Amino acid sequence: MDPLANLQDIHLPENIHGWPIAPGWWLILITVIAIAVFTYKKIAAKRKQNSVKRQAIKQLTELDDLSTEQSIAILKWVGMHYFSRDDVAALHGDKLLVFLTNKLANEQQASFIKLAENALMQQYRKSTHSLYSQEFQQAALLWVNQAIFIESKGADIKSSKTAQTSSAKNNTEAANKTSEVAHD
C-alpha cells in the first residue's frame, strides 16, 4: 500500500482582495487630491490675473501704427485692472509717467523714461502726427512686460476704506468743533 495515495491536493487560500484599503492609503489619496485641486486653482487664478497683461501685449505687438493716445489707453486699462481705478484713471502727463515708472524695477526705469518721456510731453501739443508714437509703443510694451503688479484692488479698497473712515472722523470732529463755536 502506497502512503501517498491517500493524500489530497493542496487547497490554496482564497485571493486576498485589495479593497477596502487601509486608512493610511485613504489619507494619502485625500492629500494628493487636495494638493492637485489647490495647484489647479492657483494656476487658474494666475492665468486669469495675467489675461489682461497678455491681451495688452498682443495689442501692442500686433498693431504697428498705434498712436500715443491709444498706447496710453492700453496702459491705463492694464493699470486699472491691477491697481485702484482712482489712482490710475485721472493720471496724465508727468503724473502718469511717475506712476508708471514707480511700478518698474530700478533697472528698467531709465529705459522706460527715455522711451516715454518725449511722447507724454508732446501729447498735448497741436500736431498732425505723433512723432514719438513708436517709441511710446515700445515703452508701453516694456512697461506691460516688466511692471511689478504687487498691489491688488482688494488691498487698495481696504486702504481707501481706512482713509475714508479717518477722513469721515476728521470731518465729524471738524463739524462738532464748528457747531460748538456756533453755539458759543
C-alpha positions in Angstrom: 0.0 0.0 0.0 1.2 3.4 -1.0 1.0 6.0 1.8 0.9 8.8 -0.8 -2.3 7.5 -2.4 -4.4 8.9 0.4 -3.0 12.4 0.1 -5.3 15.1 -1.3 -4.3 18.1 -3.4 -3.2 21.2 -1.5 -6.1 23.7 -1.1 -4.9 27.2 -1.8 -6.5 30.0 0.3 -8.8 32.5 -1.4 -7.3 35.5 -3.1 -6.9 38.5 -0.8 -8.7 41.5 -2.2 -7.2 45.0 -2.3 -10.4 46.6 -1.1 -11.0 48.1 1.3 -7.6 49.7 1.5 -6.0 50.7 4.8 -6.9 54.2 6.3 -3.3 55.4 5.7 -3.8 55.0 2.0 -7.1 57.0 2.1 -5.2 59.8 3.8 -2.5 59.8 1.2 -5.1 59.8 -1.6 -7.1 62.7 0.0 -3.8 64.7 0.4 -2.8 64.1 -3.2 -6.2 65.2 -4.4 -6.2 68.3 -2.2 -2.8 69.3 -3.5 -3.9 68.8 -7.1 -7.0 70.9 -6.6 -5.1 73.6 -4.8 -2.4 73.7 -7.5 -5.1 73.8 -10.2 -6.9 76.7 -8.5 -3.6 78.7 -8.1 -2.6 78.2 -11.8 -6.1 79.2 -12.9 -6.1 82.3 -10.8 -2.6 83.3 -12.0 -3.7 82.7 -15.6 -6.9 84.8 -15.1 -4.8 87.6 -13.5 -2.4 87.6 -16.4 -5.1 87.6 -19.1 -5.2 91.4 -19.2 -1.5 91.5 -19.5 -1.5 89.0 -22.3 -4.2 90.9 -24.2 -2.3 94.2 -23.8 0.9 92.6 -25.1 -1.0 91.2 -28.0 -2.5 94.6 -28.9 0.9 96.4 -28.5 2.8 93.9 -30.7 0.2 93.2 -33.4 -0.8 96.8 -34.1 2.1 98.7 -35.6 0.6 102.1 -36.0 -0.8 102.8 -32.6 -1.0 106.5 -31.7 0.3 107.7 -28.4 -3.2 108.1 -27.1 -4.1 104.5 -27.9 -0.9 103.3 -26.2 -1.8 105.4 -23.1 -5.3 104.0 -23.2 -3.9 100.4 -23.2 -1.5 101.3 -20.3 -4.3 102.8 -18.3 -6.6 99.8 -18.9 -3.9 97.5 -17.6 -3.2 99.8 -14.7 -6.8 100.0 -13.7 -7.0 96.2 -13.8 -4.1 95.7 -11.4 -4.3 98.9 -9.3 -7.0 101.1 -8.0 -9.1 102.9 -10.6 -9.0 106.1 -8.6 -5.2 106.0 -8.6 -4.8 105.5 -12.4 -7.8 107.0 -14.3 -7.1 110.6 -13.6 -3.4 110.5 -14.3 -1.8 112.2 -17.3 1.4 113.8 -18.3 4.1 113.9 -15.7 2.0 112.2 -13.0 1.3 109.3 -15.3 5.0 109.0 -16.1 5.9 109.0 -12.4 3.2 106.4 -11.6 4.2 104.1 -14.4 7.9 104.5 -13.7 7.4 103.7 -10.0 5.8 100.3 -10.9 9.0 99.2 -12.7 12.1 97.7 -11.2 15.0 100.2 -10.9 16.9 98.6 -13.9 14.1 99.3 -16.3 13.1 102.8 -15.1 15.8 104.7 -17.1 15.0 103.0 -20.4 11.2 103.5 -19.9 11.6 107.2 -19.1 13.9 107.6 -22.2 11.2 106.0 -24.5 8.1 107.5 -22.9 9.0 111.0 -21.8 9.0 112.8 -25.1 5.7 111.2 -26.2 4.0 112.2 -23.0 5.3 115.7 -23.2 4.3 116.1 -26.9 0.9 114.5 -26.4 -0.9 117.8 -25.6 0.8 119.9 -28.3 -1.1 120.5 -31.5 0.4 118.3 -34.2 -0.9 116.4 -37.2 1.1 113.3 -36.5 2.7 111.8 -33.4 6.5 112.0 -33.6 7.0 109.6 -30.7 4.2 107.1 -31.0 6.5 104.2 -32.0 8.9 105.0 -29.1 5.9 105.2 -26.7 4.5 101.9 -28.0 7.9 100.3 -27.2 7.8 101.9 -23.8 4.3 100.6 -23.2 5.3 97.1 -24.2 8.3 97.4 -21.8 6.0 98.5 -19.0 3.4 95.8 -19.5 6.1 93.1 -19.6 8.2 94.4 -16.7 5.8 96.2 -14.3 5.5 94.9 -10.8 1.9 94.2 -10.1 2.1 93.6 -6.4 -0.8 95.8 -5.2 -4.2 94.4 -5.6 -7.6 96.1 -5.8 -8.6 94.4 -2.5 -5.6 96.0 -0.7 -6.4 99.3 -2.3 -10.0 99.0 -1.3 -9.1 98.3 2.3 -6.6 101.2 2.4 -9.2 103.5 0.8 -11.9 102.5 3.3 -9.4 103.2 6.1 -8.7 106.6 4.6 -12.4 107.3 4.1 -13.1 106.3 7.7 -10.3 108.5 9.0 -11.4 111.4 6.8 -15.0 110.9 7.9 -13.9 111.0 11.5 -11.9 114.2 10.8 -14.9 115.8 9.1 -17.1 114.8 12.0 -14.7 116.3 14.5 -14.5 119.5 12.5 -18.3 119.7 12.2 -18.5 119.2 16.0 -16.0 122.0 16.6 -17.8 124.3 14.2 -21.2 123.6 15.9 -19.6 124.2 19.3 -18.2 127.5 18.2 -21.6 128.4 16.7 -23.4 127.6 20.0 -21.0 129.8 22.0 
